[in-house]
Amino acid sequence: MLSPHFVTDLSHFTASHAGPYGTIVSSWKRVGASIEYTITIPANSGATVVFDGIAGQHVYLDKKQVSLKTTLEAGTYQFVVK
């Protein structure tokens, strides 16, 4: 499970983890009033992303609003939090 925390005093953050099927990468950066959150999930893997602590904001994936808890298959995804 990935649960990003967007720290007020930081402009960006990146973390990675060597999983059993490859490296999982989680990164975010501030772009104006929005946050771009990018994750990479290796092949043969999946992940659940939970956005906590973003009251009053919405999460978008491919310009479509998504739930604050989203299950994903392997791939690279870029969310926008507004």
mmCIF file of the N, C-alpha and C atoms, coordinates in Angstrom:
data_MODEL
# 
_entry.id   MODEL 
# 
loop_
_atom_site.group_PDB 
_atom_site.id 
_atom_site.type_symbol 
_atom_site.label_atom_id 
_atom_site.label_alt_id 
_atom_site.label_comp_id 
_atom_site.label_asym_id 
_atom_site.label_entity_id 
_atom_site.label_seq_id 
_atom_site.pdbx_PDB_ins_code 
_atom_site.Cartn_x 
_atom_site.Cartn_y 
_atom_site.Cartn_z 
_atom_site.occupancy 
_atom_site.B_iso_or_equiv 
_atom_site.pdbx_formal_charge 
_atom_site.auth_seq_id 
_atom_site.auth_comp_id 
_atom_site.auth_asym_id 
_atom_site.auth_atom_id 
_atom_site.pdbx_PDB_model_num 
ATOM 1   N N  . MET A 1 1  ? 0.848   -1.171 0.000   1.00 0.00 ? 1  MET A N  1 
ATOM 2   C CA . MET A 1 1  ? 0.000   0.000  0.000   1.00 0.00 ? 1  MET A CA 1 
ATOM 3   C C  . MET A 1 1  ? 0.895   1.236  0.000   1.00 0.00 ? 1  MET A C  1 
ATOM 4   N N  . LEU A 1 2  ? 0.524   2.202  -0.820  1.00 0.00 ? 2  LEU A N  1 
ATOM 5   C CA . LEU A 1 2  ? 1.215   3.485  -0.869  1.00 0.00 ? 2  LEU A CA 1 
ATOM 6   C C  . LEU A 1 2  ? 0.287   4.537  -0.289  1.00 0.00 ? 2  LEU A C  1 
ATOM 7   N N  . SER A 1 3  ? 0.814   5.342  0.603   1.00 0.00 ? 3  SER A N  1 
ATOM 8   C CA . SER A 1 3  ? 0.021   6.398  1.233   1.00 0.00 ? 3  SER A CA 1 
ATOM 9   C C  . SER A 1 3  ? 0.884   7.649  1.314   1.00 0.00 ? 3  SER A C  1 
ATOM 10  N N  . PRO A 1 4  ? 0.890   8.462  0.248   1.00 0.00 ? 4  PRO A N  1 
ATOM 11  C CA . PRO A 1 4  ? 1.785   9.620  0.224   1.00 0.00 ? 4  PRO A CA 1 
ATOM 12  C C  . PRO A 1 4  ? 1.384   10.684 1.240   1.00 0.00 ? 4  PRO A C  1 
ATOM 13  N N  . HIS A 1 5  ? 2.396   11.326 1.784   1.00 0.00 ? 5  HIS A N  1 
ATOM 14  C CA . HIS A 1 5  ? 2.188   12.449 2.695   1.00 0.00 ? 5  HIS A CA 1 
ATOM 15  C C  . HIS A 1 5  ? 2.880   13.653 2.075   1.00 0.00 ? 5  HIS A C  1 
ATOM 16  N N  . PHE A 1 6  ? 2.118   14.662 1.753   1.00 0.00 ? 6  PHE A N  1 
ATOM 17  C CA . PHE A 1 6  ? 2.633   15.853 1.102   1.00 0.00 ? 6  PHE A CA 1 
ATOM 18  C C  . PHE A 1 6  ? 2.998   16.882 2.173   1.00 0.00 ? 6  PHE A C  1 
ATOM 19  N N  . VAL A 1 7  ? 4.255   16.890 2.568   1.00 0.00 ? 7  VAL A N  1 
ATOM 20  C CA . VAL A 1 7  ? 4.745   17.736 3.645   1.00 0.00 ? 7  VAL A CA 1 
ATOM 21  C C  . VAL A 1 7  ? 4.756   19.192 3.183   1.00 0.00 ? 7  VAL A C  1 
ATOM 22  N N  . THR A 1 8  ? 4.161   20.047 3.984   1.00 0.00 ? 8  THR A N  1 
ATOM 23  C CA . THR A 1 8  ? 3.975   21.458 3.628   1.00 0.00 ? 8  THR A CA 1 
ATOM 24  C C  . THR A 1 8  ? 5.277   22.160 3.265   1.00 0.00 ? 8  THR A C  1 
ATOM 25  N N  . ASP A 1 9  ? 6.339   21.941 4.005   1.00 0.00 ? 9  ASP A N  1 
ATOM 26  C CA . ASP A 1 9  ? 7.585   22.666 3.779   1.00 0.00 ? 9  ASP A CA 1 
ATOM 27  C C  . ASP A 1 9  ? 8.484   22.062 2.702   1.00 0.00 ? 9  ASP A C  1 
ATOM 28  N N  . LEU A 1 10 ? 8.062   20.993 2.063   1.00 0.00 ? 10 LEU A N  1 
ATOM 29  C CA . LEU A 1 10 ? 8.858   20.376 0.995   1.00 0.00 ? 10 LEU A CA 1 
ATOM 30  C C  . LEU A 1 10 ? 8.237   20.695 -0.363  1.00 0.00 ? 10 LEU A C  1 
ATOM 31  N N  . SER A 1 11 ? 9.097   20.837 -1.377  1.00 0.00 ? 11 SER A N  1 
ATOM 32  C CA . SER A 1 11 ? 8.596   21.077 -2.735  1.00 0.00 ? 11 SER A CA 1 
ATOM 33  C C  . SER A 1 11 ? 8.554   19.790 -3.553  1.00 0.00 ? 11 SER A C  1 
ATOM 34  N N  . HIS A 1 12 ? 9.296   18.758 -3.117  1.00 0.00 ? 12 HIS A N  1 
ATOM 35  C CA . HIS A 1 12 ? 9.290   17.476 -3.826  1.00 0.00 ? 12 HIS A CA 1 
ATOM 36  C C  . HIS A 1 12 ? 9.863   16.388 -2.906  1.00 0.00 ? 12 HIS A C  1 
ATOM 37  N N  . PHE A 1 13 ? 9.592   15.139 -3.280  1.00 0.00 ? 13 PHE A N  1 
ATOM 38  C CA . PHE A 1 13 ? 10.087  14.007 -2.500  1.00 0.00 ? 13 PHE A CA 1 
ATOM 39  C C  . PHE A 1 13 ? 10.064  12.768 -3.382  1.00 0.00 ? 13 PHE A C  1 
ATOM 40  N N  . THR A 1 14 ? 11.072  11.912 -3.246  1.00 0.00 ? 14 THR A N  1 
ATOM 41  C CA . THR A 1 14 ? 11.130  10.651 -3.982  1.00 0.00 ? 14 THR A CA 1 
ATOM 42  C C  . THR A 1 14 ? 11.590  9.543  -3.039  1.00 0.00 ? 14 THR A C  1 
ATOM 43  N N  . ALA A 1 15 ? 10.946  8.389  -3.151  1.00 0.00 ? 15 ALA A N  1 
ATOM 44  C CA . ALA A 1 15 ? 11.342  7.213  -2.377  1.00 0.00 ? 15 ALA A CA 1 
ATOM 45  C C  . ALA A 1 15 ? 11.250  5.989  -3.282  1.00 0.00 ? 15 ALA A C  1 
ATOM 46  N N  . SER A 1 16 ? 12.068  4.989  -3.004  1.00 0.00 ? 16 SER A N  1 
ATOM 47  C CA . SER A 1 16 ? 11.998  3.743  -3.767  1.00 0.00 ? 16 SER A CA 1 
ATOM 48  C C  . SER A 1 16 ? 12.177  2.568  -2.824  1.00 0.00 ? 16 SER A C  1 
ATOM 49  N N  . HIS A 1 17 ? 11.697  1.414  -3.284  1.00 0.00 ? 17 HIS A N  1 
ATOM 50  C CA . HIS A 1 17 ? 11.782  0.196  -2.495  1.00 0.00 ? 17 HIS A CA 1 
ATOM 51  C C  . HIS A 1 17 ? 12.062  -0.965 -3.436  1.00 0.00 ? 17 HIS A C  1 
ATOM 52  N N  . ALA A 1 18 ? 13.046  -1.773 -3.109  1.00 0.00 ? 18 ALA A N  1 
ATOM 53  C CA . ALA A 1 18 ? 13.358  -2.954 -3.910  1.00 0.00 ? 18 ALA A CA 1 
ATOM 54  C C  . ALA A 1 18 ? 12.405  -4.073 -3.509  1.00 0.00 ? 18 ALA A C  1 
ATOM 55  N N  . GLY A 1 19 ? 11.369  -4.283 -4.315  1.00 0.00 ? 19 GLY A N  1 
ATOM 56  C CA . GLY A 1 19 ? 10.397  -5.332 -4.059  1.00 0.00 ? 19 GLY A CA 1 
ATOM 57  C C  . GLY A 1 19 ? 10.836  -6.639 -4.692  1.00 0.00 ? 19 GLY A C  1 
ATOM 58  N N  . PRO A 1 20 ? 10.083  -7.711 -4.493  1.00 0.00 ? 20 PRO A N  1 
ATOM 59  C CA . PRO A 1 20 ? 10.468  -9.015 -5.033  1.00 0.00 ? 20 PRO A CA 1 
ATOM 60  C C  . PRO A 1 20 ? 10.458  -9.094 -6.558  1.00 0.00 ? 20 PRO A C  1 
ATOM 61  N N  . TYR A 1 21 ? 9.727   -8.191 -7.236  1.00 0.00 ? 21 TYR A N  1 
ATOM 62  C CA . TYR A 1 21 ? 9.636   -8.225 -8.697  1.00 0.00 ? 21 TYR A CA 1 
ATOM 63  C C  . TYR A 1 21 ? 10.235  -6.993 -9.359  1.00 0.00 ? 21 TYR A C  1 
ATOM 64  N N  . GLY A 1 22 ? 10.886  -6.139 -8.594  1.00 0.00 ? 22 GLY A N  1 
ATOM 65  C CA . GLY A 1 22 ? 11.493  -4.932 -9.147  1.00 0.00 ? 22 GLY A CA 1 
ATOM 66  C C  . GLY A 1 22 ? 11.323  -3.760 -8.204  1.00 0.00 ? 22 GLY A C  1 
ATOM 67  N N  . THR A 1 23 ? 11.777  -2.610 -8.653  1.00 0.00 ? 23 THR A N  1 
ATOM 68  C CA . THR A 1 23 ? 11.770  -1.416 -7.813  1.00 0.00 ? 23 THR A CA 1 
ATOM 69  C C  . THR A 1 23 ? 10.443  -0.674 -7.906  1.00 0.00 ? 23 THR A C  1 
ATOM 70  N N  . ILE A 1 24 ? 9.903   -0.345 -6.760  1.00 0.00 ? 24 ILE A N  1 
ATOM 71  C CA . ILE A 1 24 ? 8.698   0.469  -6.650  1.00 0.00 ? 24 ILE A CA 1 
ATOM 72  C C  . ILE A 1 24 ? 9.171   1.896  -6.381  1.00 0.00 ? 24 ILE A C  1 
ATOM 73  N N  . VAL A 1 25 ? 8.694   2.856  -7.180  1.00 0.00 ? 25 VAL A N  1 
ATOM 74  C CA . VAL A 1 25 ? 9.111   4.243  -7.022  1.00 0.00 ? 25 VAL A CA 1 
ATOM 75  C C  . VAL A 1 25 ? 7.889   5.103  -6.759  1.00 0.00 ? 25 VAL A C  1 
ATOM 76  N N  . SER A 1 26 ? 8.012   5.988  -5.776  1.00 0.00 ? 26 SER A N  1 
ATOM 77  C CA . SER A 1 26 ? 6.945   6.911  -5.394  1.00 0.00 ? 26 SER A CA 1 
ATOM 78  C C  . SER A 1 26 ? 7.566   8.299  -5.291  1.00 0.00 ? 26 SER A C  1 
ATOM 79  N N  . SER A 1 27 ? 7.037   9.271  -6.062  1.00 0.00 ? 27 SER A N  1 
ATOM 80  C CA . SER A 1 27 ? 7.592   10.615 -6.002  1.00 0.00 ? 27 SER A CA 1 
ATOM 81  C C  . SER A 1 27 ? 6.491   11.647 -6.202  1.00 0.00 ? 27 SER A C  1 
ATOM 82  N N  . TRP A 1 28 ? 6.694   12.822 -5.626  1.00 0.00 ? 28 TRP A N  1 
ATOM 83  C CA . TRP A 1 28 ? 5.744   13.903 -5.825  1.00 0.00 ? 28 TRP A CA 1 
ATOM 84  C C  . TRP A 1 28 ? 6.479   15.230 -5.886  1.00 0.00 ? 28 TRP A C  1 
ATOM 85  N N  . LYS A 1 29 ? 5.824   16.202 -6.539  1.00 0.00 ? 29 LYS A N  1 
ATOM 86  C CA . LYS A 1 29 ? 6.373   17.557 -6.601  1.00 0.00 ? 29 LYS A CA 1 
ATOM 87  C C  . LYS A 1 29 ? 5.219   18.542 -6.671  1.00 0.00 ? 29 LYS A C  1 
ATOM 88  N N  . ARG A 1 30 ? 5.471   19.717 -6.137  1.00 0.00 ? 30 ARG A N  1 
ATOM 89  C CA . ARG A 1 30 ? 4.477   20.789 -6.191  1.00 0.00 ? 30 ARG A CA 1 
ATOM 90  C C  . ARG A 1 30 ? 4.605   21.516 -7.520  1.00 0.00 ? 30 ARG A C  1 
ATOM 91  N N  . VAL A 1 31 ? 3.453   21.765 -8.155  1.00 0.00 ? 31 VAL A N  1 
ATOM 92  C CA . VAL A 1 31 ? 3.404   22.513 -9.407  1.00 0.00 ? 31 VAL A CA 1 
ATOM 93  C C  . VAL A 1 31 ? 2.295   23.543 -9.238  1.00 0.00 ? 31 VAL A C  1 
ATOM 94  N N  . GLY A 1 32 ? 2.687   24.758 -8.901  1.00 0.00 ? 32 GLY A N  1 
ATOM 95  C CA . GLY A 1 32 ? 1.697   25.785 -8.588  1.00 0.00 ? 32 GLY A CA 1 
ATOM 96  C C  . GLY A 1 32 ? 0.898   25.367 -7.362  1.00 0.00 ? 32 GLY A C  1 
ATOM 97  N N  . ALA A 1 33 ? -0.429  25.390 -7.490  1.00 0.00 ? 33 ALA A N  1 
ATOM 98  C CA . ALA A 1 33 ? -1.303  25.013 -6.373  1.00 0.00 ? 33 ALA A CA 1 
ATOM 99  C C  . ALA A 1 33 ? -1.605  23.513 -6.347  1.00 0.00 ? 33 ALA A C  1 
ATOM 100 N N  . SER A 1 34 ? -1.068  22.764 -7.317  1.00 0.00 ? 34 SER A N  1 
ATOM 101 C CA . SER A 1 34 ? -1.323  21.327 -7.421  1.00 0.00 ? 34 SER A CA 1 
ATOM 102 C C  . SER A 1 34 ? -0.100  20.520 -7.007  1.00 0.00 ? 34 SER A C  1 
ATOM 103 N N  . ILE A 1 35 ? -0.313  19.222 -6.830  1.00 0.00 ? 35 ILE A N  1 
ATOM 104 C CA . ILE A 1 35 ? 0.770   18.277 -6.574  1.00 0.00 ? 35 ILE A CA 1 
ATOM 105 C C  . ILE A 1 35 ? 0.686   17.182 -7.619  1.00 0.00 ? 35 ILE A C  1 
ATOM 106 N N  . GLU A 1 36 ? 1.806   16.894 -8.270  1.00 0.00 ? 36 GLU A N  1 
ATOM 107 C CA . GLU A 1 36 ? 1.889   15.776 -9.209  1.00 0.00 ? 36 GLU A CA 1 
ATOM 108 C C  . GLU A 1 36 ? 2.537   14.612 -8.470  1.00 0.00 ? 36 GLU A C  1 
ATOM 109 N N  . TYR A 1 37 ? 1.817   13.491 -8.397  1.00 0.00 ? 37 TYR A N  1 
ATOM 110 C CA . TYR A 1 37 ? 2.293   12.308 -7.687  1.00 0.00 ? 37 TYR A CA 1 
ATOM 111 C C  . TYR A 1 37 ? 2.459   11.176 -8.698  1.00 0.00 ? 37 TYR A C  1 
ATOM 112 N N  . THR A 1 38 ? 3.686   10.687 -8.842  1.00 0.00 ? 38 THR A N  1 
ATOM 113 C CA . THR A 1 38 ? 3.995   9.658  -9.828  1.00 0.00 ? 38 THR A CA 1 
ATOM 114 C C  . THR A 1 38 ? 4.455   8.391  -9.111  1.00 0.00 ? 38 THR A C  1 
ATOM 115 N N  . ILE A 1 39 ? 3.900   7.259  -9.538  1.00 0.00 ? 39 ILE A N  1 
ATOM 116 C CA . ILE A 1 39 ? 4.344   5.981  -8.984  1.00 0.00 ? 39 ILE A CA 1 
ATOM 117 C C  . ILE A 1 39 ? 4.649   5.010  -10.116 1.00 0.00 ? 39 ILE A C  1 
ATOM 118 N N  . THR A 1 40 ? 5.618   4.161  -9.884  1.00 0.00 ? 40 THR A N  1 
ATOM 119 C CA . THR A 1 40 ? 5.946   3.081  -10.816 1.00 0.00 ? 40 THR A CA 1 
ATOM 120 C C  . THR A 1 40 ? 5.848   1.770  -10.059 1.00 0.00 ? 40 THR A C  1 
ATOM 121 N N  . ILE A 1 41 ? 5.050   0.874  -10.609 1.00 0.00 ? 41 ILE A N  1 
ATOM 122 C CA . ILE A 1 41 ? 4.825   -0.450 -10.024 1.00 0.00 ? 41 ILE A CA 1 
ATOM 123 C C  . ILE A 1 41 ? 5.412   -1.470 -11.003 1.00 0.00 ? 41 ILE A C  1 
ATOM 124 N N  . PRO A 1 42 ? 6.339   -2.327 -10.564 1.00 0.00 ? 42 PRO A N  1 
ATOM 125 C CA . PRO A 1 42 ? 6.969   -3.265 -11.484 1.00 0.00 ? 42 PRO A CA 1 
ATOM 126 C C  . PRO A 1 42 ? 6.019   -4.365 -11.971 1.00 0.00 ? 42 PRO A C  1 
ATOM 127 N N  . ALA A 1 43 ? 6.432   -5.038 -13.055 1.00 0.00 ? 43 ALA A N  1 
ATOM 128 C CA . ALA A 1 43 ? 5.658   -6.140 -13.634 1.00 0.00 ? 43 ALA A CA 1 
ATOM 129 C C  . ALA A 1 43 ? 5.369   -7.200 -12.575 1.00 0.00 ? 43 ALA A C  1 
ATOM 130 N N  . ASN A 1 44 ? 4.263   -7.881 -12.739 1.00 0.00 ? 44 ASN A N  1 
ATOM 131 C CA . ASN A 1 44 ? 3.819   -8.941 -11.830 1.00 0.00 ? 44 ASN A CA 1 
ATOM 132 C C  . ASN A 1 44 ? 3.515   -8.429 -10.427 1.00 0.00 ? 44 ASN A C  1 
ATOM 133 N N  . SER A 1 45 ? 3.211   -7.148 -10.315 1.00 0.00 ? 45 SER A N  1 
ATOM 134 C CA . SER A 1 45 ? 2.924   -6.531 -9.025  1.00 0.00 ? 45 SER A CA 1 
ATOM 135 C C  . SER A 1 45 ? 1.657   -5.687 -9.125  1.00 0.00 ? 45 SER A C  1 
ATOM 136 N N  . GLY A 1 46 ? 1.186   -5.267 -7.994  1.00 0.00 ? 46 GLY A N  1 
ATOM 137 C CA . GLY A 1 46 ? 0.045   -4.358 -7.909  1.00 0.00 ? 46 GLY A CA 1 
ATOM 138 C C  . GLY A 1 46 ? 0.195   -3.527 -6.648  1.00 0.00 ? 46 GLY A C  1 
ATOM 139 N N  . ALA A 1 47 ? -0.616  -2.500 -6.539  1.00 0.00 ? 47 ALA A N  1 
ATOM 140 C CA . ALA A 1 47 ? -0.530  -1.645 -5.360  1.00 0.00 ? 47 ALA A CA 1 
ATOM 141 C C  . ALA A 1 47 ? -1.868  -0.959 -5.131  1.00 0.00 ? 47 ALA A C  1 
ATOM 142 N N  . THR A 1 48 ? -2.110  -0.623 -3.888  1.00 0.00 ? 48 THR A N  1 
ATOM 143 C CA . THR A 1 48 ? -3.252  0.200  -3.521  1.00 0.00 ? 48 THR A CA 1 
ATOM 144 C C  . THR A 1 48 ? -2.700  1.540  -3.068  1.00 0.00 ? 48 THR A C  1 
ATOM 145 N N  . VAL A 1 49 ? -3.246  2.614  -3.627  1.00 0.00 ? 49 VAL A N  1 
ATOM 146 C CA . VAL A 1 49 ? -2.828  3.962  -3.258  1.00 0.00 ? 49 VAL A CA 1 
ATOM 147 C C  . VAL A 1 49 ? -3.946  4.585  -2.439  1.00 0.00 ? 49 VAL A C  1 
ATOM 148 N N  . VAL A 1 50 ? -3.591  5.099  -1.266  1.00 0.00 ? 50 VAL A N  1 
ATOM 149 C CA . VAL A 1 50 ? -4.562  5.731  -0.375  1.00 0.00 ? 50 VAL A CA 1 
ATOM 150 C C  . VAL A 1 50 ? -4.121  7.164  -0.134  1.00 0.00 ? 50 VAL A C  1 
ATOM 151 N N  . PHE A 1 51 ? -4.981  8.108  -0.484  1.00 0.00 ? 51 PHE A N  1 
ATOM 152 C CA . PHE A 1 51 ? -4.694  9.526  -0.265  1.00 0.00 ? 51 PHE A CA 1 
ATOM 153 C C  . PHE A 1 51 ? -5.405  9.965  1.011   1.00 0.00 ? 51 PHE A C  1 
ATOM 154 N N  . ASP A 1 52 ? -4.650  10.091 2.089   1.00 0.00 ? 52 ASP A N  1 
ATOM 155 C CA . ASP A 1 52 ? -5.181  10.573 3.367   1.00 0.00 ? 52 ASP A CA 1 
ATOM 156 C C  . ASP A 1 52 ? -4.729  12.017 3.567   1.00 0.00 ? 52 ASP A C  1 
ATOM 157 N N  . GLY A 1 53 ? -5.469  12.746 4.352   1.00 0.00 ? 53 GLY A N  1 
ATOM 158 C CA . GLY A 1 53 ? -5.027  14.082 4.740   1.00 0.00 ? 53 GLY A CA 1 
ATOM 159 C C  . GLY A 1 53 ? -5.088  15.123 3.650   1.00 0.00 ? 53 GLY A C  1 
ATOM 160 N N  . ILE A 1 54 ? -5.974  14.954 2.685   1.00 0.00 ? 54 ILE A N  1 
ATOM 161 C CA . ILE A 1 54 ? -6.092  15.957 1.625   1.00 0.00 ? 54 ILE A CA 1 
ATOM 162 C C  . ILE A 1 54 ? -7.514  16.524 1.587   1.00 0.00 ? 54 ILE A C  1 
ATOM 163 N N  . ALA A 1 55 ? -8.056  16.797 2.735   1.00 0.00 ? 55 ALA A N  1 
ATOM 164 C CA . ALA A 1 55 ? -9.430  17.292 2.856   1.00 0.00 ? 55 ALA A CA 1 
ATOM 165 C C  . ALA A 1 55 ? -9.655  18.498 1.941   1.00 0.00 ? 55 ALA A C  1 
ATOM 166 N N  . GLY A 1 56 ? -10.751 18.467 1.236   1.00 0.00 ? 56 GLY A N  1 
ATOM 167 C CA . GLY A 1 56 ? -11.113 19.575 0.361   1.00 0.00 ? 56 GLY A CA 1 
ATOM 168 C C  . GLY A 1 56 ? -10.433 19.549 -0.994  1.00 0.00 ? 56 GLY A C  1 
ATOM 169 N N  . GLN A 1 57 ? -9.595  18.548 -1.246  1.00 0.00 ? 57 GLN A N  1 
ATOM 170 C CA . GLN A 1 57 ? -8.913  18.448 -2.530  1.00 0.00 ? 57 GLN A CA 1 
ATOM 171 C C  . GLN A 1 57 ? -9.420  17.229 -3.283  1.00 0.00 ? 57 GLN A C  1 
ATOM 172 N N  . HIS A 1 58 ? -9.154  17.211 -4.583  1.00 0.00 ? 58 HIS A N  1 
ATOM 173 C CA . HIS A 1 58 ? -9.568  16.093 -5.436  1.00 0.00 ? 58 HIS A CA 1 
ATOM 174 C C  . HIS A 1 58 ? -8.348  15.478 -6.092  1.00 0.00 ? 58 HIS A C  1 
ATOM 175 N N  . VAL A 1 59 ? -8.444  14.191 -6.416  1.00 0.00 ? 59 VAL A N  1 
ATOM 176 C CA . VAL A 1 59 ? -7.351  13.452 -7.044  1.00 0.00 ? 59 VAL A CA 1 
ATOM 177 C C  . VAL A 1 59 ? -7.773  13.061 -8.450  1.00 0.00 ? 59 VAL A C  1 
ATOM 178 N N  . TYR A 1 60 ? -6.877  13.298 -9.427  1.00 0.00 ? 60 TYR A N  1 
ATOM 179 C CA . TYR A 1 60 ? -7.160  13.001 -10.828 1.00 0.00 ? 60 TYR A CA 1 
ATOM 180 C C  . TYR A 1 60 ? -6.087  12.080 -11.392 1.00 0.00 ? 60 TYR A C  1 
ATOM 181 N N  . LEU A 1 61 ? -6.513  11.165 -12.258 1.00 0.00 ? 61 LEU A N  1 
ATOM 182 C CA . LEU A 1 61 ? -5.625  10.289 -13.006 1.00 0.00 ? 61 LEU A CA 1 
ATOM 183 C C  . LEU A 1 61 ? -6.101  10.353 -14.443 1.00 0.00 ? 61 LEU A C  1 
ATOM 184 N N  . ASP A 1 62 ? -5.236  10.717 -15.354 1.00 0.00 ? 62 ASP A N  1 
ATOM 185 C CA . ASP A 1 62 ? -5.611  10.903 -16.764 1.00 0.00 ? 62 ASP A CA 1 
ATOM 186 C C  . ASP A 1 62 ? -6.777  11.878 -16.895 1.00 0.00 ? 62 ASP A C  1 
ATOM 187 N N  . LYS A 1 63 ? -6.732  12.947 -16.108 1.00 0.00 ? 63 LYS A N  1 
ATOM 188 C CA . LYS A 1 63 ? -7.722  14.034 -16.124 1.00 0.00 ? 63 LYS A CA 1 
ATOM 189 C C  . LYS A 1 63 ? -9.113  13.611 -15.659 1.00 0.00 ? 63 LYS A C  1 
ATOM 190 N N  . LYS A 1 64 ? -9.210  12.416 -15.056 1.00 0.00 ? 64 LYS A N  1 
ATOM 191 C CA . LYS A 1 64 ? -10.486 11.936 -14.517 1.00 0.00 ? 64 LYS A CA 1 
ATOM 192 C C  . LYS A 1 64 ? -10.358 11.818 -13.006 1.00 0.00 ? 64 LYS A C  1 
ATOM 193 N N  . GLN A 1 65 ? -11.361 12.309 -12.288 1.00 0.00 ? 65 GLN A N  1 
ATOM 194 C CA . GLN A 1 65 ? -11.328 12.228 -10.829 1.00 0.00 ? 65 GLN A CA 1 
ATOM 195 C C  . GLN A 1 65 ? -11.430 10.774 -10.392 1.00 0.00 ? 65 GLN A C  1 
ATOM 196 N N  . VAL A 1 66 ? -10.591 10.399 -9.430  1.00 0.00 ? 66 VAL A N  1 
ATOM 197 C CA . VAL A 1 66 ? -10.578 9.027  -8.915  1.00 0.00 ? 66 VAL A CA 1 
ATOM 198 C C  . VAL A 1 66 ? -10.839 9.037  -7.415  1.00 0.00 ? 66 VAL A C  1 
ATOM 199 N N  . SER A 1 67 ? -11.125 7.866  -6.904  1.00 0.00 ? 67 SER A N  1 
ATOM 200 C CA . SER A 1 67 ? -11.374 7.672  -5.479  1.00 0.00 ? 67 SER A CA 1 
ATOM 201 C C  . SER A 1 67 ? -10.102 7.936  -4.677  1.00 0.00 ? 67 SER A C  1 
ATOM 202 N N  . LEU A 1 68 ? -10.253 8.226  -3.403  1.00 0.00 ? 68 LEU A N  1 
ATOM 203 C CA . LEU A 1 68 ? -9.097  8.441  -2.532  1.00 0.00 ? 68 LEU A CA 1 
ATOM 204 C C  . LEU A 1 68 ? -8.398  7.132  -2.185  1.00 0.00 ? 68 LEU A C  1 
ATOM 205 N N  . LYS A 1 69 ? -8.974  6.010  -2.599  1.00 0.00 ? 69 LYS A N  1 
ATOM 206 C CA . LYS A 1 69 ? -8.340  4.697  -2.457  1.00 0.00 ? 69 LYS A CA 1 
ATOM 207 C C  . LYS A 1 69 ? -8.470  4.009  -3.805  1.00 0.00 ? 69 LYS A C  1 
ATOM 208 N N  . THR A 1 70 ? -7.331  3.761  -4.449  1.00 0.00 ? 70 THR A N  1 
ATOM 209 C CA . THR A 1 70 ? -7.322  3.234  -5.809  1.00 0.00 ? 70 THR A CA 1 
ATOM 210 C C  . THR A 1 70 ? -6.380  2.037  -5.891  1.00 0.00 ? 70 THR A C  1 
ATOM 211 N N  . THR A 1 71 ? -6.823  0.957  -6.521  1.00 0.00 ? 71 THR A N  1 
ATOM 212 C CA . THR A 1 71 ? -5.994  -0.228 -6.722  1.00 0.00 ? 71 THR A CA 1 
ATOM 213 C C  . THR A 1 71 ? -5.481  -0.221 -8.155  1.00 0.00 ? 71 THR A C  1 
ATOM 214 N N  . LEU A 1 72 ? -4.174  -0.466 -8.316  1.00 0.00 ? 72 LEU A N  1 
ATOM 215 C CA . LEU A 1 72 ? -3.527  -0.379 -9.622  1.00 0.00 ? 72 LEU A CA 1 
ATOM 216 C C  . LEU A 1 72 ? -2.734  -1.632 -9.943  1.00 0.00 ? 72 LEU A C  1 
ATOM 217 N N  . GLU A 1 73 ? -2.593  -1.887 -11.229 1.00 0.00 ? 73 GLU A N  1 
ATOM 218 C CA . GLU A 1 73 ? -1.740  -2.964 -11.725 1.00 0.00 ? 73 GLU A CA 1 
ATOM 219 C C  . GLU A 1 73 ? -0.360  -2.388 -12.041 1.00 0.00 ? 73 GLU A C  1 
ATOM 220 N N  . ALA A 1 74 ? 0.542   -3.218 -12.520 1.00 0.00 ? 74 ALA A N  1 
ATOM 221 C CA . ALA A 1 74 ? 1.888   -2.768 -12.884 1.00 0.00 ? 74 ALA A CA 1 
ATOM 222 C C  . ALA A 1 74 ? 1.817   -1.651 -13.915 1.00 0.00 ? 74 ALA A C  1 
ATOM 223 N N  . GLY A 1 75 ? 2.731   -0.691 -13.800 1.00 0.00 ? 75 GLY A N  1 
ATOM 224 C CA . GLY A 1 75 ? 2.792   0.421  -14.736 1.00 0.00 ? 75 GLY A CA 1 
ATOM 225 C C  . GLY A 1 75 ? 3.256   1.682  -14.041 1.00 0.00 ? 75 GLY A C  1 
ATOM 226 N N  . THR A 1 76 ? 3.262   2.769  -14.807 1.00 0.00 ? 76 THR A N  1 
ATOM 227 C CA . THR A 1 76 ? 3.607   4.080  -14.271 1.00 0.00 ? 76 THR A CA 1 
ATOM 228 C C  . THR A 1 76 ? 2.376   4.960  -14.344 1.00 0.00 ? 76 THR A C  1 
ATOM 229 N N  . TYR A 1 77 ? 2.082   5.633  -13.250 1.00 0.00 ? 77 TYR A N  1 
ATOM 230 C CA . TYR A 1 77 ? 0.869   6.444  -13.135 1.00 0.00 ? 77 TYR A CA 1 
ATOM 231 C C  . TYR A 1 77 ? 1.227   7.822  -12.602 1.00 0.00 ? 77 TYR A C  1 
ATOM 232 N N  . GLN A 1 78 ? 0.554   8.846  -13.129 1.00 0.00 ? 78 GLN A N  1 
ATOM 233 C CA . GLN A 1 78 ? 0.761   10.201 -12.612 1.00 0.00 ? 78 GLN A CA 1 
ATOM 234 C C  . GLN A 1 78 ? -0.591  10.763 -12.170 1.00 0.00 ? 78 GLN A C  1 
ATOM 235 N N  . PHE A 1 79 ? -0.704  11.009 -10.889 1.00 0.00 ? 79 PHE A N  1 
ATOM 236 C CA . PHE A 1 79 ? -1.902  11.604 -10.306 1.00 0.00 ? 79 PHE A CA 1 
ATOM 237 C C  . PHE A 1 79 ? -1.674  13.097 -10.144 1.00 0.00 ? 79 PHE A C  1 
ATOM 238 N N  . VAL A 1 80 ? -2.765  13.856 -10.165 1.00 0.00 ? 80 VAL A N  1 
ATOM 239 C CA . VAL A 1 80 ? -2.702  15.286 -9.867  1.00 0.00 ? 80 VAL A CA 1 
ATOM 240 C C  . VAL A 1 80 ? -3.673  15.529 -8.724  1.00 0.00 ? 80 VAL A C  1 
ATOM 241 N N  . VAL A 1 81 ? -3.181  16.156 -7.669  1.00 0.00 ? 81 VAL A N  1 
ATOM 242 C CA . VAL A 1 81 ? -3.994  16.496 -6.507  1.00 0.00 ? 81 VAL A CA 1 
ATOM 243 C C  . VAL A 1 81 ? -4.230  18.002 -6.562  1.00 0.00 ? 81 VAL A C  1 
ATOM 244 N N  . LYS A 1 82 ? -5.502  18.382 -6.634  1.00 0.00 ? 82 LYS A N  1 
ATOM 245 C CA . LYS A 1 82 ? -5.877  19.812 -6.706  1.00 0.00 ? 82 LYS A CA 1 
ATOM 246 C C  . LYS A 1 82 ? -6.769  20.160 -5.546  1.00 0.00 ? 82 LYS A C  1 
# 
